Amino acid sequence: MQIVEYNRQKAKEYAKKWAYLRNPNYYDYDKLGGDCTNFVSQCIFAGALHMNYSQANGWYYKNANQKSPSWTGVEFLHQFLTQNKSVGPFGKIVDIDKLQVGDIIQLSFDGNVYGHSLLVVEKNANNLEKIYVATHTFDSYGRKVSSYIYQKIRMIHIEGVRKW
């Protein structure tokens, strides 16, 4: 297995193209609790180009009925990225100074459960006023993280992608 670079620019380009639209190759989960993590997973895939098809703890999408929980679930995506030791993207929780374009921010609105995933599309400083994101459900591109009202925030830096 080898580690390859995560293409942050491709993730950002995908986000820009699809932030206000829905890619017909993927199911739209807006009516089933939200599409944010599905969209963020699509962006990550555009930059990673490798899925992990493990039935137990993978990260993949074949169709609306054949996908991993981590493809669409906020907590499951966090678990996959921070615990993945196999094929696909992997990352770690970081402080704001390590955050880059193409990384993930997750928000908890109630202080208990993280319920929203965002893709970083621009970072101009190490403060939330200068970090801009893209997401679905509350469709946006280039929205300031500081404009959200939330209780807790976590940042996941994608360190690379493992492939065979």
PyMOL commands that set and color helices and strands:
alter all, ss='L'
color gray80, all
select helices_A, chain A and resi 8-18+30-32+36-48+69-72+74-83+96-98+128-130+145-147
alter helices_A, ss='H'
color red, helices_A
select strands_A, chain A and resi 2-4+61-63+66-67+88-94+104-108+116-123+131-135+140-144+152-163
alter strands_A, ss='S'
color yellow, strands_A
deselect
rebuild
show_as cartoon
